[in-house]
């Protein structure tokens, strides 16, 4: 019997991919969140108790979203008197256990994905008729002070009203709690009465106990219960200039945030990307944010403004004072920024650095801020060379902050560039509030109070980071370490820094406070792992390997799920073995799916998903995928496989995340065996092989997939108004063997498995894949060839062509990273997301454009990633997916 899939969602808005169930089928009869915060370190336990009310077994899923900065440290399931514990292992060991489970056909996996401030955890278990299961998840995080406050975020949507729903938060701070408040949608309207708050000097309690009726009647509530945020906001007293220092069992943690300091005037240069990809809302929001930021400059600040595409554009060639006349002129310049051309990040940053270096002011703090939405496509494009050039220009004199706009940006590049230059990278989400995000980041660094901060601990060892280029008003510096020989008498902390022109020091006798808080050691481990992960990104060779070993050692010792470890969840017999991986800041989150196009139109940055490595941009930091059986067709009653040869698989471009909700923990495809082709019954004539493509679906979990004969020549992208055409020839086996880009009147770019050739009507250029990185310009077309991919930019269109090798066979795959705003776009890559609804009768059907089509659940390899991953999908005829005859997408000539 086909098992019904149910959803239990906590901490986030999730899309259900099973059929909607009658309310009586299952019940969350108890749901508790318990969070304890001591010394700004939060340990949160989520406990969900669920009962299966059906007369048959069913699979029940457990979803939570936890803060991005948190580490999961424990997961348990209780069922039939048994406890099933998750075990943290080195990633390689976890993968081996997972692979063993795959070979027994037991595996399905867990998805971890990244949102703006939260990431998702998901697992499931089969629950027998009228039985119960309890899920318990524990995670830990160090709260970060921003703009004078700490925030503990809880986002709840339990998918149904719950009789016993409780959130309990306890905060204990030795320094004393200066204020505490509760905000967010779950603290307003009908739910406001469900919140109680108690504050008593060093302790505070917040309780949230909504009734079933309240869970249905609040502003964001309905029959499925609550959907919103509960955010606890607080700060601590700052009575001591040296800050709050707690010790326990040979470890210490020091929170340093002096407030009674004079503001330091700043020198700030804004380096703004105005390339063609910033067209539309992005450039509008950038202009708006920049104008607000300029309004907030203090008159003793000096500033500069550079915009760039393939070239650089200056408001002024040097720093000027932020008086009313200069600010007015700069705002007029900002208001007239228009997008055009490529992305010359290297030259823009070098000139921004020059402006700061040529205008030193004693007693001031310098800051360089870059905003970009893409990779470098003109000038110097070799990332290693850019790292070297910018470091040489800055020379540790000031921090570089990199803001990555949207998901086309290579966030790994920006993160490393920032860390190498004492800054941080931040993703700006392409939402309606992007201008507020930009302004919010500026506010965090708008008021420097100290520069060249050195934290000194005589009698301390194994310290976390102790040197900070700047300290900003409203922030906090946190250092943890061990006390040598646990001798508190010889432990002497102090701080030395620069305030304006003066060197100042902070020190106090008897500044440490003994504590029984057992979490202080875990704070040290948490900070150490976080900072080693940042360092590891910057290094290579033996140093990188050494840092990885230490990260792994600490992660295993303290049971943290980090990018180098995984949690293995072994469940009851005949159920699944699953592996949880720590994601990072890369790719669009589940609630920010691209709304358009054939898979090639997604906005996932290059290199953002792999099976084994921590990759990505955003930040985040990351999605990880793990093995599942390569072919897994449904055998449920009533489902039928479509007739015909299923063919080989492939995806044009980057799938939106709606596919990831189902395509859990995908395998890498290292070596797919060559198939033996079936023959037409009664003849020796083989059935023509096909290559499989995927088309994302709007507001649905599963994409569509369809087969195209493997010898077809395809129209990939045609833009008549721009005179641009992209055609590709399938190689008859796996993918494309040739892709041709033509731009009228006479520019041609030909990419084959041998290399790249360009011709602009006068000159030709040939570059083989073995020649390494090469940049070619042909007319208005820029071609950047790297080891295994080609990046082609034409105006505001960006096409990536990946070179794959499988079992010795090479083939190409196109990914449309950035599409044109032109409405006349045609071809496979120009297809919009499919719109369908599921129709469940005696067999599964999809309703597409008023037509009901029998489908089967299948899978396809996504070659837009290297190595490829497997995606689950609904297999449909090509004409149904494309909503047109296949002949409309074929090309007579390449």
Rosetta blueprint (number, residue, H / E / L):
1 X L
2 X L
3 X L
4 X L
5 X E
6 X E
7 X L
8 X L
9 X E
10 X E
11 X L
12 X L
13 X L
14 X L
15 X L
16 X L
17 X L
18 X L
19 X L
20 X L
21 X L
22 X L
23 X H
24 X H
25 X H
26 X E
27 X E
28 X E
29 X E
30 X E
31 X E
32 X E
33 X E
34 X E
35 X E
36 X E
37 X E
38 X E
39 X L
40 X L
41 X E
42 X E
43 X E
44 X E
45 X E
46 X E
47 X E
48 X E
49 X E
50 X E
51 X E
52 X E
53 X L
54 X L
55 X L
56 X L
57 X L
58 X E
59 X E
60 X E
61 X E
62 X E
63 X E
64 X E
65 X E
66 X E
67 X E
68 X L
69 X L
70 X L
71 X E
72 X E
73 X E
74 X E
75 X E
76 X E
77 X E
78 X E
79 X E
80 X L
81 X L
82 X E
83 X E
84 X E
85 X E
86 X E
87 X E
88 X E
89 X E
90 X E
91 X H
92 X H
93 X H
94 X H
95 X H
96 X H
97 X H
98 X H
99 X H
100 X H
101 X H
102 X H
103 X H
104 X L
105 X L
106 X L
107 X L
108 X L
109 X L
110 X L
111 X L
112 X L
113 X L
114 X E
115 X L
116 X L
117 X L
118 X E
119 X E
120 X E
121 X E
122 X E
123 X E
124 X E
125 X E
126 X E
127 X E
128 X L
129 X L
130 X L
131 X L
132 X E
133 X E
134 X E
135 X E
136 X E
137 X E
138 X E
139 X E
140 X E
141 X E
142 X E
143 X L
144 X L
145 X L
146 X E
147 X L
148 X L
149 X E
150 X E
151 X E
152 X E
153 X E
154 X E
155 X E
156 X E
157 X L
158 X L
159 X L
160 X L
161 X L
162 X L
163 X L
164 X L
165 X E
166 X E
167 X E
168 X E
169 X E
170 X E
171 X E
172 X E
173 X L
174 X L
175 X L
176 X L
177 X E
178 X E
179 X E
180 X E
181 X E
182 X E
183 X E
184 X L
185 X H
186 X H
187 X H
188 X L
189 X H
190 X H
191 X H
192 X H
193 X H
194 X H
195 X E
196 X E
197 X E
198 X E
199 X E
200 X E
201 X L
202 X L
203 X E
204 X E
205 X E
206 X E
207 X E
208 X E
209 X L
210 X L
211 X L
212 X H
213 X H
214 X H
215 X H
216 X H
217 X H
218 X L
219 X L
220 X L
221 X L
222 X E
223 X L
224 X L
225 X E
226 X L
227 X L
228 X E
229 X E
230 X E
231 X E
232 X E
233 X E
234 X E
235 X E
236 X E
237 X L
238 X L
239 X L
240 X L
241 X L
242 X L
243 X L
244 X E
245 X E
246 X E
247 X E
248 X E
249 X L
250 X L
251 X E
252 X E
253 X E
254 X E
255 X E
256 X E
257 X L
258 X L
259 X L
260 X L
261 X L
262 X L
263 X L
264 X L
265 X E
266 X E
267 X E
268 X E
269 X E
270 X E
271 X E
272 X E
273 X E
274 X L
275 X L
276 X H
277 X H
278 X H
279 X L
280 X L
281 X H
282 X H
283 X H
284 X H
285 X H
286 X H
287 X H
288 X H
289 X H
290 X H
291 X H
292 X H
293 X H
294 X H
295 X H
296 X H
297 X L
298 X L
299 X L
300 X L
301 X L
302 X E
303 X E
304 X E
305 X E
306 X E
307 X E
308 X E
309 X L
310 X L
311 X L
312 X E
313 X E
314 X E
315 X L
316 X L
317 X L
318 X L
319 X L
320 X E
321 X E
322 X L
323 X L
324 X H
325 X H
326 X H
327 X H
328 X H
329 X H
330 X H
331 X H
332 X H
333 X H
334 X H
335 X H
336 X L
337 X L
338 X L
339 X L
340 X L
341 X L
342 X L
343 X L
344 X L
345 X H
346 X H
347 X H
348 X H
349 X H
350 X H
351 X H
352 X H
353 X H
354 X H
355 X H
356 X H
357 X H
358 X L
359 X L
360 X L
361 X L
362 X L
363 X L
364 X E
365 X E
366 X E
367 X E
368 X E
369 X E
370 X E
371 X E
372 X E
373 X L
374 X L
375 X L
376 X L
377 X L
378 X L
379 X L
380 X L
381 X L
382 X L
383 X H
384 X H
385 X H
386 X H
387 X H
388 X H
389 X H
390 X H
391 X H
392 X H
393 X H
394 X H
395 X L
396 X L
397 X L
398 X L
399 X E
400 X E
401 X E
402 X E
403 X E
404 X E
405 X E
406 X L
407 X L
408 X L
409 X L
410 X L
411 X H
412 X H
413 X H
414 X H
415 X H
416 X H
417 X H
418 X H
419 X H
420 X L
421 X L
422 X L
423 X L
424 X L
425 X E
426 X E
427 X E
428 X E
429 X L
430 X L
431 X L
432 X L
433 X L
434 X H
435 X H
436 X H
437 X H
438 X H
439 X H
440 X H
441 X H
442 X H
443 X H
444 X H
445 X H
446 X L
447 X L
448 X E
449 X E
450 X E
451 X E
452 X E
453 X E
454 X E
455 X E
456 X E
457 X E
458 X E
459 X L
460 X E
461 X E
462 X L
463 X L
464 X L
465 X L
466 X L
467 X E
468 X E
469 X E
470 X E
471 X E
472 X E
473 X L
474 X L
475 X L
476 X L
477 X E
478 X E
479 X E
480 X E
481 X E
482 X E
483 X E
484 X H
485 X H
486 X H
487 X L
488 X H
489 X H
490 X H
491 X L
492 X E
493 X E
494 X E
495 X E
496 X E
497 X E
498 X E
499 X E
500 X L
501 X L
502 X E
503 X E
504 X E
505 X E
506 X E
507 X L
508 X L
509 X L
510 X L
511 X L
512 X E
513 X E
514 X E
515 X L
516 X L
517 X L
518 X L
519 X L
520 X H
521 X H
522 X H
523 X H
524 X H
525 X H
526 X H
527 X H
528 X H
529 X H
530 X H
531 X H
532 X H
533 X H
534 X H
535 X H
536 X H
537 X H
538 X H
539 X L
540 X L
541 X H
542 X H
543 X H
544 X H
545 X H
546 X H
547 X H
548 X H
549 X H
550 X H
551 X H
552 X H
553 X H
554 X H
555 X H
556 X H
557 X H
558 X H
559 X L
560 X L
561 X L
562 X L
563 X L
564 X L
565 X E
566 X E
567 X E
568 X E
569 X E
570 X E
571 X L
572 X L
573 X L
574 X L
575 X L
576 X L
577 X E
578 X E
579 X E
580 X E
581 X E
582 X L
583 X L
584 X L
585 X L
586 X L
587 X L
588 X L
589 X L
590 X L
591 X L
592 X L
593 X L
594 X L
595 X L
596 X L
597 X L
598 X E
599 X H
600 X H
601 X H
602 X L
603 X L
604 X L
605 X L
606 X L
607 X L
608 X L
609 X L
610 X E
611 X L
612 X L
613 X L
614 X L
615 X L
616 X L
617 X L
618 X L
619 X L
620 X L
621 X L
622 X L
623 X L
624 X E
625 X L
626 X L
627 X L
628 X L
629 X L
630 X L
631 X L
632 X L
633 X L
634 X L
635 X L
636 X L
637 X L
638 X L
639 X L
640 X L
641 X L
642 X L
643 X L
644 X L
645 X L
646 X L
647 X L
648 X E
649 X L
650 X L
651 X L
652 X L
653 X L
654 X L
655 X L
656 X L
657 X H
658 X H
659 X H
660 X L
661 X L
662 X L
663 X L
664 X L
665 X L
666 X L
667 X L
668 X L
669 X L
670 X L
671 X L
672 X L
673 X L
674 X L
675 X L
676 X L
677 X L
678 X L
679 X E
680 X L
681 X L
682 X L
683 X L
684 X L
685 X L
686 X E
687 X L
688 X L
689 X L
690 X E
691 X E
692 X E
693 X E
694 X E
695 X E
696 X L
697 X E
698 X L
699 X L
700 X L
701 X L
702 X L
703 X E
704 X E
705 X E
706 X E
707 X E
708 X E
709 X E
710 X L
711 X L
712 X L
713 X E
714 X E
715 X E
716 X E
717 X E
718 X E
719 X E
720 X H
721 X H
722 X H
723 X L
724 X E
725 X E
726 X E
727 X E
728 X E
729 X E
730 X E
731 X L
732 X L
733 X L
734 X L
735 X L
736 X E
737 X E
738 X E
739 X E
740 X E
741 X E
742 X E
743 X E
744 X L
745 X L
746 X L
747 X E
748 X E
749 X E
750 X E
751 X E
752 X E
753 X L
754 X L
755 X E
756 X E
757 X E
758 X E
759 X E
760 X L
761 X L
762 X L
763 X L
764 X E
765 X E
766 X E
767 X E
768 X E
769 X H
770 X H
771 X H
772 X L
773 X L
774 X E
775 X E
776 X E
777 X E
778 X E
779 X L
780 X L
781 X E
782 X E
783 X E
784 X E
785 X E
786 X L
787 X L
788 X L
789 X E
790 X E
791 X E
792 X E
793 X E
794 X E
795 X L
796 X L
797 X E
798 X E
799 X E
800 X E
801 X E
802 X E
803 X E
804 X E
805 X E
806 X E
807 X L
808 X L
809 X E
810 X E
811 X E
812 X E
813 X E
814 X E
815 X E
816 X E
817 X E
818 X E
819 X L
820 X L
821 X L
822 X L
823 X L
824 X L
825 X E
826 X E
827 X L
828 X H
829 X H
830 X H
831 X L
832 X L
833 X L
834 X E
835 X L
836 X L
837 X E
838 X E
839 X E
840 X E
841 X L
842 X L
843 X L
844 X E
845 X E
846 X E
847 X E
848 X E
849 X L
850 X L
851 X E
852 X E
853 X E
854 X E
855 X L
856 X E
857 X E
858 X E
859 X E
860 X E
861 X E
862 X E
863 X L
864 X L
865 X L
866 X L
867 X L
868 X L
869 X E
870 X E
871 X E
872 X E
873 X E
874 X E
875 X E
876 X L
877 X L
878 X H
879 X H
880 X H
881 X H
882 X H
883 X L
884 X L
885 X L
886 X H
887 X H
888 X H
889 X H
890 X E
891 X L
892 X L
893 X L
894 X L
